Amino acid sequence: MFTGIITDVGEILSMTPTAQGQLHRLRIGCRYDQATIDDGASIACNGVCLTVVRSGVEAGRTWFEADAAAETLRLTTARNWTQGLCLNLERALKIGDELGGHIVSGHVDGIATVTLREDLPDMARFELRVPHELAKFIAAKGSVTLDGASLTVNTAVGDTFSVLIIPHTLQVTTLQSWQVGSEVNIEIDVMARYAARLSEMA
């Protein structure tokens, strides 16, 4: 379980396809203390919950390895990840941690596409289009997770919604690199999912 508050930006150091391309072994460099990364730990990478299988330190830099399986490659932007790509990272919550964003599972629902970027003084406004089946879960003032970052929805019309990115988020995440046409992982708010289900059953 996560909160959508990014704690580091990592870099894909290597990517090795295995199992006839159905599995990708990723090695990701980060700034976390390697002594605190246990095998089996969960780390969200651009919103995708991955399980650590190895970790170490090389040239003074911590790295960890995780596998992206076929379902992850099919449903998320991980299918297009390459060596050198930077990823938003968040470690799993511990009991007593502050819930700074909203409840995030790390299970990506689909891919959203940036349709507009508007640069403002120290900020940026993005409009994104989502698959039709996910649009009903997105509402103005609600929460959404994009590439692992917990964000507040500004507007929502049809299959399109907008978010306003504050200076701090631009500085400490990969969102600053988004351009028109960029594809990003989206996880809808679990509360919105349950509300929609309850409405259907009423």
Phi, psi and omega in degrees: 000142184226179179237352183082015175259110185290132182248352176193159170246117181261174180227133176288114181274328177201156177219121184240110176292135176226176178051050179055041177080002181274356180215135177243123175270118182256138168246122187239125176277144182207180179253007179292155175287119184300330181295341182262000181258109180268148170300135183094352178291154178258132174227127178279126181241110188050038176089354181264119179287116179241151182259127180291130177249338177205157172208162180187189178228133178222127182054038176080005182243132178287143173222155171222155178244144179210157181254132171258113186275176186303317181295320177296317180294330181282323190261346188233174178288356179302335180296339181252004181292145180222164177303135180096347180290139177268142184232141171288131181242144171213132177274155183297150179296147169247154177304127180099348178293151177288134176271084189281332181251254172215172184290121183234133183269337186082011177256101186292136181270336182172197183238130174255152182242129178289124180251345180205137171236126178238112180276126180243170177304109178067001182227175176214142177246131181239141167249140182226148175253137181242158173305142186307321184291344179263342187301325184293345180268359185248124183222151178304137181075359176275179181254151175210150178250123180238121185047039176088352183264129176285122183228156176262131180287129177277302180224156177214116180224118181060232181267010184240142175218166181231154176224149177248123185260121182284162184306315183300316181295321177298324184284328190249009179226178177273001184299335180298338182271354181298138175226169176303129182098346178297138176257134184227150177286138179234133170237123180283159180293127182300328178294324177294323179297314180293322179297318179295320179295317178298322179295320179295325183276347184290000000 
